[in-house]
């Protein structure tokens, strides 16, 4: 571990440890990683496992951050996602509710035992089912969350397809939860497989893994699942020790918790740097998810991840930008084919247009407490990045793109074909050329 000031840089860093679900810039980072180096990590499931583990203070269990040499506040890091591989054999998930009395304001951040009145109590597992997590002190069932309607799903050996299980199979898996979840050695969460939900058996599902959390360390301590404008809004004026003001949240968050299904192997994510060394972290791998994560949760899994990270100097905006895989782009945001370009050139010749814009896809992330505000945030960030007006971004996203939903209630993507000259001016043009063969 290092503060990044004196240690020799490493070409690759292997990450095995996790935070206590709080991203704190005062905590030591791993590394320092050489600019352009590789991070290899075994990630723990996010969401449900940490949500039923009261000692964890952020709703997820993300990897210990990595210090990147040369990264300074005001820069960015470009993260090439080289590989994402699911290692869990099974998982469980479902739509949730939060029973009264089991938290101090926020069940993700400040779980409590209503008998001991202790915040972040130590707990253990007794048996299976939704009362299996018990307080070490008094033995009371501590459940800041319950599953209202849920499922247990097992995966085939190729991790290409899954199938939801009936009650008998879910119970069998629950008794060997850690094995089927493939929890990393240093993970402290209780596996959600312990709950054994089985409300919709026999449903086949297709795997399409991605990272729900990928980004950089915020410049003040924030619970990991709340490092975004929507979940972060719950911290404003909260009654627990991680309360912030709206101004603090806007200034310090880095929007690493996106739940955008295009953050998968082959994509390039550009994340803002707000602390020296960036502090790259990851977690909350999902086996698959539809846009919006509308159930509130999806199939959280353990997995292995390989990233390549390089520094982008003098980054213009405070939020992430994504260069998705070509197949993940909305139809109107895909680069024009040679035939389409030729047709456009013919129109230009007919109508005396001197030059046709060179365009390239980009996806600018916006986050806020609700969807409309998140769209406004994404539009403004896109305008700031490219030096254009918000009305022009609106037009370009309408005729050459789309607004996509990452997560309800407030994570979106403004995805569109942008002028390549403007991307070059922002220092991002070569990532677009690399990604789309321009």
C-alpha positions as a printed NumPy array, in Angstrom:
array([[  0.   ,   0.   ,   0.   ],
       [  1.133,   3.509,  -0.727],
       [  0.251,   7.161,  -0.686],
       [  1.764,   7.332,  -4.163],
       [  4.594,   9.737,  -3.33 ],
       [  7.615,   7.506,  -2.958],
       [  7.018,   3.922,  -4.101],
       [  8.306,   2.622,  -7.433],
       [  5.567,   2.374, -10.044],
       [  4.259,  -1.056, -10.986],
       [  3.37 ,  -2.225, -14.469],
       [  0.482,  -4.247, -13.056],
       [ -1.382,  -4.26 ,  -9.745],
       [ -3.346,  -7.251,  -8.467],
       [ -6.223,  -6.235,  -6.172],
       [ -7.496,  -8.684,  -3.572],
       [ -8.811,  -6.39 ,  -0.832],
       [-12.043,  -4.47 ,  -0.403],
       [-13.199,  -1.308,   1.323],
       [-15.752,  -1.303,   4.141],
       [-18.175,   0.032,   1.493],
       [-16.951,   3.605,   2.007],
       [-14.715,   5.344,  -0.528],
       [-12.423,   7.504,   1.588],
       [ -9.595,   9.519,  -0.01 ],
       [ -7.729,   9.433,   3.324],
       [ -7.365,   5.642,   3.207],
       [ -4.221,   4.073,   1.657],
       [ -4.336,   3.036,  -1.991],
       [ -2.599,   0.191,  -3.765],
       [  0.148,   0.879,  -6.299],
       [  1.303,   3.229,  -7.59 ],
       [  0.37 ,   1.9  , -11.007],
       [  2.431,   3.023, -13.98 ],
       [  0.56 ,   5.273, -16.402],
       [ -0.744,   2.802, -18.996],
       [ -0.502,  -0.137, -16.608],
       [ -2.913,  -2.961, -15.846],
       [ -5.207,  -3.638, -12.887],
       [ -6.341,  -7.206, -12.241],
       [ -9.012,  -7.81 ,  -9.616],
       [-11.345, -10.441,  -8.226],
       [-14.523,  -8.567,  -7.397],
       [-17.221,  -9.379,  -4.85 ],
       [-20.962,  -9.242,  -5.519],
       [-22.546,  -5.858,  -4.929],
       [-26.031,  -4.9  ,  -3.809],
       [-27.818,  -7.736,  -2.019],
       [-24.921,  -9.412,  -0.207],
       [-23.606,  -6.15 ,   1.302],
       [-27.185,  -4.949,   1.836],
       [-27.812,  -7.817,   4.289],
       [-24.411,  -7.392,   5.973],
       [-24.947,  -4.553,   8.486],
       [-21.238,  -3.976,   9.237],
       [-20.769,  -2.692,   5.65 ],
       [-21.549,   0.996,   5.342],
       [-22.322,   1.621,   1.71 ],
       [-24.511,  -1.041,   0.149],
       [-21.729,  -2.55 ,  -1.963],
       [-18.311,  -4.119,  -1.411],
       [-15.887,  -2.547,  -3.905],
       [-12.18 ,  -3.113,  -4.42 ],
       [ -9.474,  -1.149,  -2.679],
       [ -8.583,   1.827,  -4.908],
       [ -5.405,   1.923,  -6.997],
       [ -3.128,   4.985,  -7.229],
       [ -2.252,   5.858, -10.86 ],
       [  1.051,   7.701, -11.313],
       [  0.686,  11.121, -12.892],
       [ -3.056,  11.508, -12.239],
       [ -3.886,  14.851, -10.634],
       [ -7.188,  16.533,  -9.75 ],
       [ -8.585,  18.069, -12.912],
       [ -7.327,  15.197, -15.083],
       [ -9.124,  11.996, -16.062],
       [ -8.174,   8.365, -16.457],
       [ -9.113,   6.364, -19.54 ],
       [-10.006,   2.822, -18.499],
       [ -9.96 ,   0.169, -21.21 ],
       [-12.014,  -2.788, -19.989],
       [-10.018,  -5.749, -21.271],
       [-11.949,  -8.578, -19.594],
       [-14.946,  -9.25 , -17.34 ],
       [-15.538, -12.884, -16.368],
       [-18.234, -14.19 , -14.031],
       [-16.942, -16.651, -11.421],
       [-20.082, -17.201,  -9.316],
       [-21.935, -20.452,  -9.885],
       [-25.236, -18.964,  -8.791],
       [-26.771, -15.817,  -7.347],
       [-30.059, -14.484,  -6.013],
       [-31.832, -11.181,  -6.333],
       [-35.223,  -9.507,  -6.391],
       [-37.284,  -6.43 ,  -5.695],
       [-36.796,  -5.125,  -2.154],
       [-38.495,  -3.443,   0.74 ],
       [-36.968,  -1.888,   3.877],
       [-38.644,  -2.965,   7.129],
       [-39.105,  -0.215,   9.703],
       [-36.646,   0.081,  12.577],
       [-33.59 ,  -1.513,  10.967],
       [-31.684,   1.616,   9.958],
       [-30.771,   5.145,  10.884],
       [-32.268,   7.027,   7.956],
       [-30.769,   4.916,   5.148],
       [-30.722,   1.092,   5.097],
       [-27.818,   1.04 ,   2.626],
       [-25.581,   3.195,   4.807],
       [-26.619,   2.88 ,   8.441],
       [-28.125,  -0.496,   9.276],
       [-29.02 ,  -1.013,  12.948],
       [-30.223,  -3.688,  15.317],
       [-33.526,  -2.433,  16.776],
       [-32.985,  -4.463,  19.963],
       [-29.398,  -3.393,  20.746],
       [-29.846,  -0.044,  18.984],
       [-26.352,  -0.513,  17.592],
       [-25.424,   0.985,  14.212],
       [-23.402,  -1.34 ,  11.935],
       [-23.744,  -4.339,  14.28 ],
       [-21.639,  -7.434,  13.78 ],
       [-23.798, -10.325,  12.577],
       [-23.655, -13.997,  11.69 ],
       [-25.776, -16.455,   9.72 ],
       [-28.031, -19.052,  11.37 ],
       [-29.792, -21.35 ,   8.933],
       [-31.362, -20.019,   5.75 ],
       [-34.178, -17.642,   4.808],
       [-34.83 , -13.966,   5.345],
       [-34.352, -14.124,   9.115],
       [-30.989, -15.931,   8.888],
       [-28.747, -12.899,   9.542],
       [-28.527, -12.466,  13.316],
       [-27.01 ,  -9.879,  15.647],
       [-23.885, -11.188,  17.432],
       [-24.865,  -9.386,  20.626],
       [-28.546, -10.185,  21.093],
       [-29.361, -12.819,  18.493],
       [-32.113, -10.724,  16.929],
       [-32.714, -11.076,  13.177],
       [-31.277,  -7.926,  11.563],
       [-32.704,  -7.263,   8.123],
       [-32.434,  -3.736,   6.765],
       [-33.824,  -5.217,   3.536],
       [-36.295,  -7.937,   2.621],
       [-36.942,  -9.502,  -0.783],
       [-40.561,  -8.897,  -1.818],
       [-40.344, -10.974,  -5.004],
       [-37.12 , -12.707,  -5.894],
       [-35.315, -15.577,  -7.529],
       [-32.288, -17.827,  -7.265],
       [-30.485, -18.464, -10.557],
       [-27.75 , -20.941, -11.477],
       [-25.389, -20.541, -14.44 ],
       [-24.147, -23.035, -16.989],
       [-20.438, -23.898, -17.113],
       [-19.832, -21.457, -19.979],
       [-21.557, -18.649, -18.053],
       [-23.689, -17.928, -21.084],
       [-27.126, -18.903, -19.768],
       [-28.818, -19.12 , -16.385],
       [-32.021, -20.692, -15.074],
       [-34.099, -19.666, -12.05 ],
       [-34.63 , -22.363,  -9.437],
       [-37.625, -23.833,  -7.571],
       [-37.808, -23.775,  -3.771],
       [-36.093, -27.124,  -3.175],
       [-33.054, -26.185,  -5.283],
       [-32.87 , -22.663,  -3.826],
       [-32.817, -24.128,  -0.299],
       [-30.067, -26.593,  -1.227],
       [-27.95 , -23.79 ,  -2.696],
       [-28.595, -21.58 ,   0.351],
       [-26.972, -24.151,   2.643],
       [-23.753, -23.823,   0.582],
       [-24.114, -20.14 ,  -0.184],
       [-20.457, -19.122,  -0.037],
       [-19.468, -21.917,  -2.404],
       [-22.082, -21.106,  -5.03 ],
       [-21.489, -17.355,  -4.712],
       [-17.714, -17.893,  -5.087],
       [-17.086, -15.083,  -2.62 ],
       [-13.477, -13.799,  -2.788],
       [-11.269, -14.715,   0.152],
       [-11.262, -11.204,   1.636],
       [-14.955, -10.501,   1.187],
       [-16.89 , -10.092,   4.462],
       [-20.442, -10.025,   3.098],
       [-23.161, -12.579,   3.813],
       [-24.236, -14.171,   0.541],
       [-27.755, -13.304,  -0.587],
       [-28.104, -16.941,  -1.633],
       [-28.759, -17.524,   2.094],
       [-32.21 , -15.94 ,   1.658],
       [-33.187, -18.647,  -0.9  ],
       [-35.787, -16.625,  -2.841],
       [-37.75 , -18.741,  -5.348],
       [-40.727, -16.789,  -6.653],
       [-40.325, -17.392, -10.408],
       [-38.795, -20.785, -11.144],
       [-37.922, -22.082, -14.601],
       [-37.044, -18.758, -16.242],
       [-34.026, -18.94 , -18.595],
       [-31.829, -15.83 , -18.701],
       [-29.008, -14.693, -20.954],
       [-25.734, -13.512, -19.351],
       [-24.164, -10.241, -20.483],
       [-21.784,  -9.25 , -17.665],
       [-20.736,  -5.694, -16.867],
       [-19.54 ,  -3.572, -13.935],
       [-22.119,  -1.569, -12.019],
       [-19.285,   0.246, -10.216],
       [-16.212,   1.497, -12.068],
       [-14.541,   4.811, -11.505],
       [-12.338,   6.952,  -9.315],
       [-12.287,   7.868,  -5.636],
       [-14.386,  10.878,  -4.584],
       [-12.638,  13.739,  -2.83 ],
       [-14.528,  13.201,   0.437],
       [-15.632,   9.995,   2.147],
       [-18.804,   8.698,   0.5  ],
       [-20.582,   5.35 ,   0.836],
       [-19.74 ,   3.487,  -2.361],
       [-23.272,   2.928,  -3.705],
       [-23.963,   6.639,  -3.118],
       [-21.128,   7.868,  -5.362],
       [-23.631,   9.168,  -7.917],
       [-26.151,  11.956,  -8.16 ],
       [-29.247,   9.835,  -7.568],
       [-28.282,   7.609,  -4.635],
       [-26.025,  10.383,  -3.36 ],
       [-29.08 ,  12.598,  -2.93 ],
       [-30.075,  10.379,   0.02 ],
       [-26.964,  11.612,   1.87 ],
       [-28.091,  15.253,   1.784],
       [-29.19 ,  16.164,   5.307],
       [-29.153,  12.503,   6.421],
       [-29.204,  11.635,  10.154],
       [-26.112,   9.384,  10.011],
       [-22.386,  10.3  ,  10.062],
       [-22.044,  10.276,   6.241],
       [-24.442,  13.177,   5.73 ],
       [-23.427,  15.836,   3.192],
       [-24.767,  19.051,   1.765],
       [-25.947,  19.241,  -1.834],
       [-22.934,  21.404,  -2.628],
       [-20.532,  18.86 ,  -1.128],
       [-22.086,  16.013,  -3.094],
       [-21.821,  17.9  ,  -6.381],
       [-18.213,  18.881,  -5.734],
       [-16.839,  15.571,  -4.472],
       [-18.67 ,  12.643,  -6.14 ],
       [-17.206,  11.023,  -9.263],
       [-20.269,   9.033, -10.434],
       [-18.525,   5.679, -10.24 ],
       [-21.823,   3.916,  -9.444],
       [-23.542,   3.954, -12.841],
       [-25.193,   0.551, -13.401],
       [-24.859,   1.185, -17.145],
       [-24.934,  -2.135, -18.979],
       [-22.559,  -0.876, -21.698],
       [-19.689,  -0.703, -19.14 ],
       [-18.53 ,  -4.125, -20.262],
       [-15.54 ,  -5.832, -21.825],
       [-14.296,  -3.883, -24.838],
       [-15.637,  -0.484, -23.77 ],
       [-13.511,   2.534, -22.825],
       [-14.563,   4.588, -19.802],
       [-13.079,   8.03 , -19.135],
       [-13.486,   8.93 , -15.454],
       [-12.77 ,  12.27 , -13.745],
       [ -9.901,  12.545, -11.252],
       [-10.676,  14.395,  -8.015],
       [ -7.862,  13.098,  -5.789],
       [ -4.141,  12.693,  -6.441],
       [ -3.575,   9.285,  -8.023],
       [ -7.223,   8.922,  -9.118],
       [ -7.96 ,   5.901,  -6.901],
       [ -9.431,   3.544,  -9.501],
       [-11.875,   1.048,  -8.004],
       [-14.495,  -1.395,  -9.25 ],
       [-17.193,  -3.82 ,  -8.149],
       [-20.91 ,  -4.596,  -8.31 ],
       [-20.495,  -6.936, -11.289],
       [-23.832,  -7.903, -12.8  ],
       [-24.426, -11.061, -14.818],
       [-27.017,  -9.158, -16.87 ],
       [-29.405,  -6.227, -16.611],
       [-31.975,  -4.457, -18.728],
       [-31.75 ,  -0.674, -19.076],
       [-32.938,   1.077, -15.936],
       [-32.38 ,  -1.817, -13.49 ],
       [-36.066,  -1.318, -12.902],
       [-36.409,  -3.966, -10.168],
       [-33.849,  -1.982,  -8.18 ],
       [-31.425,  -4.931,  -8.29 ],
       [-30.178,  -7.564, -10.688],
       [-27.958, -10.656, -10.717],
       [-24.943,  -9.62 ,  -8.607],
       [-21.961, -11.918,  -9.064],
       [-18.324, -12.374,  -8.179],
       [-15.92 , -12.158, -11.074],
       [-12.481, -11.389, -12.419],
       [-11.683,  -8.09 , -14.153],
       [ -8.723,  -6.801, -16.154],
       [ -8.365,  -3.068, -16.857],
       [ -5.752,  -0.929, -18.596],
       [ -5.52 ,   2.618, -17.268],
       [ -3.902,   5.762, -18.659],
       [ -3.999,   9.421, -17.664],
       [ -5.871,  12.05 , -19.695],
       [ -4.576,  15.506, -18.806],
       [ -6.765,  18.576, -18.294],
       [-10.183,  16.934, -18.484],
       [-13.004,  19.414, -19.011],
       [-15.935,  17.937, -17.046],
       [-16.552,  16.385, -13.633],
       [-18.33 ,  13.225, -14.793],
       [-17.664,  10.072, -16.803],
       [-17.661,   9.629, -20.574],
       [-18.109,   6.244, -22.213],
       [-17.076,   4.881, -25.594],
       [-19.316,   1.793, -25.8  ],
       [-18.927,  -1.159, -28.091],
       [-20.33 ,  -0.478, -31.552],
       [-23.162,  -2.946, -30.977],
       [-24.18 ,  -1.126, -27.78 ],
       [-24.685,   2.228, -29.511],
       [-28.22 ,   3.382, -30.36 ],
       [-28.862,   3.012, -34.121],
       [-28.711,   6.744, -34.834],
       [-25.427,   7.142, -32.91 ],
       [-23.486,   4.583, -34.947],
       [-20.861,   5.84 , -37.396],
       [-22.115,   6.333, -40.934],
       [-21.263,   3.582, -43.394],
       [-19.243,   4.363, -46.562],
       [-22.477,   4.256, -48.572],
       [-24.183,   6.689, -46.188],
       [-21.204,   9.037, -46.319],
       [-21.237,   8.906, -50.116],
       [-24.944,   9.775, -50.168],
       [-24.337,  12.683, -47.799],
       [-21.434,  13.904, -49.962],
       [-23.682,  13.802, -53.02 ],
       [-26.224,  15.974, -51.213],
       [-23.434,  18.368, -50.216],
       [-22.336,  18.685, -53.837],
       [-25.889,  19.27 , -55.029],
       [-26.588,  21.958, -52.482],
       [-23.261,  23.738, -52.302],
       [-22.252,  22.566, -48.824],
       [-18.507,  23.048, -48.601],
       [-17.706,  20.331, -46.059],
       [-19.338,  17.47 , -44.211],
       [-18.59 ,  17.123, -40.498],
       [-16.46 ,  14.222, -39.385],
       [-18.444,  12.596, -36.589],
       [-17.723,  10.042, -33.893],
       [-19.863,   8.406, -31.179],
       [-19.629,   9.457, -27.551],
       [-21.775,   8.768, -24.493],
       [-21.75 ,  11.391, -21.726],
       [-23.063,  10.257, -18.337],
       [-25.492,  12.387, -16.358],
       [-26.664,  11.766, -12.786],
       [-29.078,  13.523, -10.44 ],
       [-31.854,  12.859,  -7.938],
       [-34.404,  12.172, -10.697],
       [-34.418,  11.33 , -14.387],
       [-35.234,  14.795, -15.734],
       [-32.493,  16.414, -13.67 ],
       [-30.064,  13.665, -14.743],
       [-30.826,  14.43 , -18.406],
       [-30.169,  18.116, -17.772],
       [-26.892,  17.205, -16.065],
       [-25.795,  15.002, -18.969],
       [-26.696,  17.635, -21.568],
       [-24.761,  20.306, -19.696],
       [-21.739,  18.054, -19.284],
       [-21.769,  17.241, -23.001],
       [-21.971,  20.937, -23.846],
       [-19.105,  21.766, -21.476],
       [-16.975,  18.932, -22.832],
       [-17.373,  19.923, -26.48 ],
       [-17.654,  23.691, -26.126],
       [-21.166,  23.741, -27.602],
       [-24.51 ,  25.014, -26.322],
       [-27.055,  22.824, -24.594],
       [-29.646,  23.482, -27.358],
       [-27.144,  22.19 , -29.93 ],
       [-26.492,  19.065, -27.849],
       [-30.266,  18.53 , -27.649],
       [-30.491,  18.67 , -31.442],
       [-27.525,  16.376, -32.008],
       [-28.815,  13.822, -29.475],
       [-32.189,  13.904, -31.243],
       [-31.093,  13.481, -34.872],
       [-27.863,  11.532, -34.279],
       [-28.324,   9.771, -30.96 ],
       [-30.536,   9.007, -27.989],
       [-30.999,   9.473, -24.264],
       [-30.475,   6.065, -22.634],
       [-31.384,   5.059, -19.08 ],
       [-28.623,   3.572, -16.958],
       [-30.484,   3.305, -13.659],
       [-33.72 ,   4.605, -12.248],
       [-34.075,   6.983, -10.517],
       [-31.339,   9.146, -12.06 ],
       [-28.448,   7.857, -14.217],
       [-28.59 ,   8.469, -17.974],
       [-26.386,   8.508, -21.068],
       [-26.452,  11.29 , -23.649],
       [-25.201,   9.261, -26.613],
       [-24.706,  10.893, -30.013],
       [-22.411,  11.496, -32.957],
       [-20.164,  14.408, -31.978],
       [-17.885,  16.522, -34.178],
       [-14.539,  14.733, -34.185],
       [-12.755,  18.089, -34.149],
       [-14.45 ,  18.9  , -30.837],
       [-13.473,  15.522, -29.384],
       [ -9.888,  16.182, -30.476],
       [ -9.96 ,  19.555, -28.717],
       [-11.132,  17.782, -25.549],
       [ -8.306,  15.235, -25.814],
       [-10.677,  12.32 , -26.517],
       [-10.676,  12.02 , -30.307],
       [ -8.14 ,   9.207, -30.462],
       [-10.244,   7.043, -28.131],
       [-13.152,   7.378, -30.57 ],
       [-10.887,   6.52 , -33.509],
       [ -9.543,   3.478, -31.67 ],
       [-12.937,   2.248, -30.601],
       [-14.758,   2.689, -33.9  ],
       [-11.992,   2.276, -36.488],
       [-12.334,   5.818, -37.782]])
